[in-house]
Every structure is written in C-alpha cells, then in structure tokens.
Amino acid sequence: MATKKRRTKKKDRPEQKVAPPVEPAFNAPFANLHNIIKKQPKVEAIPPPAPRPVPLPPPVDDRERQMFVESMAGVVPIDHDDKIPSQGKKNKCREVHPKPLSREDADVLAFMSDLVSGRGRLDYSFSDEYMEWSDPELNPSIMKSLRDGDLAIQAHLDLHRQTAEEARLNVENFVISAYNRGLRCVLIIHGRGRNSKENTPVLKQLVRNWLTRGKIKKMVLGFASAQPYDGGPGAIYVLLRTYD
C-alpha cells in the first residue's frame, strides 16, 4: 500500500530571512544620468548666421585715374633686389664737413681732455638740488663759511626768464664787473627749472659750467648752493679771487 507524503504545515516550515538592501560602496550621483538624458527633448542645432556681403569698392573716377597715370609718367620700377638704379656720380655720398664747435662745447672738450690727461682735477659735487665747487688751494674753513652763508653778499644777479645766451652774457659781465670792483662774495639766482621743459634746471647746469670753464674761471675761487633764506637750491654763493 502506497504511503502518502506528509504535508508539512506552514507553521512547521523554516522562516526565510530577507536580506536587507545593499547600499553601494561609493556615492554614484550620475548613476541615472543616462535615463535622464533620454527623457530630455532633442534640441535642434541653430544654423550659423549667413556671412555678411562684402561691399564693393567705390567706382574710380576717370579723372582720378587720368591724374594718377600722368603723375606716374616716367617712373622707373625698382628691381626685385631693392637696389635703386644707379645715376652716376649723383648717388655718391657727399663729404660731410663737421660744424664748428660752439664756445661752450669747446670748453667742455678741453676740460674733459685735461681730466683724461691728468692735468685737470675734478673737485666739485653736483646734483639736481645741490652743487658745490672749490679751487684745490682754497682754505676749507673759508669754503665752509661760504657754504653756510656766513659771508656777506655784496651783489646779486637774477637770471629768471632769460635765454641761455642772455644768461651767459649777463653772468660773464656780472662776474667780471664784481671782480674788477674788488667784491669777494656775490649771489647768482638761476632758479630751479620748474617752469622749463621737462622740469629740468637748465640754467643751473649752465651756470656751473660757465663758472668752472671759460673766460671767468680764473676769477672764481669756489661756489656753493645758497641757504634757504637766500634762495636755496635756486641760487649759489660765488666766492671771487682778490683783484690783482
């Protein structure tokens, strides 16, 4: 007799455990990006703008064309090697004769020649604000008195609003006159050059050159920028030699 299989009751069956959902090991924010892109509507590409029409050049007037032809008459084209066609002796370089040096330039060259040969001495200090020069034989104590403004000023000359040539003549005449009168300390006001081009003290530099080189050099023992109450960097004390 066949035996019947015994049916197990539901409660007798072992319970099956449901595994919890496994979280991904790394954050994947773009995991569903492909599906999102599929759902987006397709955007048609915008065609590029049509190119702008190039304007035609204005028509050339017949009169202008005729004037151009007439002006170009007799013109010889230059070769490809960029050489100008020879015209005989006309293209030869002319001899350039040097211009004669001015008196100031000649004095500068003579002074530099003395320095290079060792016959001259460079014994002055000069800057945009202060300048000073003294003869090597001058007593340092006298030079200090001149620099400090302790010597009495016996005459003065103002060079404001004068050209370089006017200033040179006036400085030479002023120094020669003071020297002949036996004056020892004079004041020359040359300004600071703030109203000149490029804001440079042009007259100030020229006065220094005239006092250290040229016809009045032998009359000057030294000079130094003035004290503020006498003009400061815009003026200089000049110490003259004794009249022989």
MOJO-V962538 format. One record per backbone hydrogen bond with DSSP energy under -1.0 kcal/mol. NH is the residue of the N-H (numbers start at 1). CO is the residue of the C=O. E is the energy in kcal/mol with one decimal. If there is no record, write none. Layout:
NH_CO_E / NH_CO_E
This chain:
31_28_-1.2 / 33_30_-1.0 / 36_32_-2.0 / 37_33_-2.4 / 38_34_-1.7 / 39_35_-1.4 / 65_61_-2.2 / 66_62_-2.1 / 67_63_-2.3 / 68_64_-2.3 / 69_65_-2.2 / 70_66_-2.2 / 71_67_-2.2 / 72_68_-1.7 / 75_72_-1.8 / 82_79_-1.5 / 92_89_-1.0 / 106_102_-2.4 / 107_103_-1.9 / 108_104_-2.0 / 109_105_-2.5 / 110_106_-2.3 / 111_107_-2.3 / 112_108_-2.5 / 113_109_-2.2 / 114_110_-1.9 / 115_111_-1.8 / 116_112_-2.3 / 117_113_-2.2 / 119_114_-1.1 / 120_114_-2.4 / 125_132_-2.2 / 127_130_-2.4 / 132_125_-3.5 / 133_223_-2.5 / 134_123_-1.5 / 135_221_-2.9 / 138_135_-2.0 / 143_139_-2.0 / 144_140_-2.2 / 145_141_-1.9 / 146_142_-2.2 / 147_143_-2.6 / 148_144_-2.3 / 149_146_-1.0 / 150_145_-2.6 / 154_185_-2.8 / 157_187_-2.0 / 159_189_-2.9 / 162_159_-1.2 / 167_163_-2.7 / 168_164_-2.2 / 169_165_-2.1 / 170_166_-2.3 / 171_167_-2.6 / 172_168_-2.4 / 173_169_-2.5 / 174_170_-2.5 / 175_171_-2.6 / 176_172_-2.4 / 177_173_-2.4 / 178_174_-2.5 / 179_175_-2.6 / 180_176_-2.4 / 181_177_-1.6 / 182_179_-1.1 / 183_178_-2.5 / 186_238_-2.3 / 187_155_-2.5 / 188_236_-2.2 / 189_157_-3.6 / 190_234_-1.2 / 191_234_-2.6 / 199_196_-1.6 / 200_197_-1.0 / 202_200_-1.9 / 205_201_-1.6 / 206_202_-2.1 / 207_203_-2.8 / 208_204_-1.6 / 209_205_-1.9 / 210_206_-2.6 / 211_207_-2.0 / 212_208_-1.5 / 213_209_-1.7 / 217_214_-1.1 / 219_216_-1.2 / 220_217_-1.3 / 221_239_-3.1 / 222_239_-1.3 / 223_133_-2.7 / 224_237_-1.7 / 225_131_-1.6 / 226_235_-2.5 / 230_227_-2.0 / 231_228_-1.2 / 232_227_-2.6 / 234_231_-1.8 / 235_232_-1.7 / 236_188_-2.0 / 237_224_-3.1 / 238_186_-2.9 / 239_222_-3.0 / 240_184_-3.4 / 241_219_-2.4
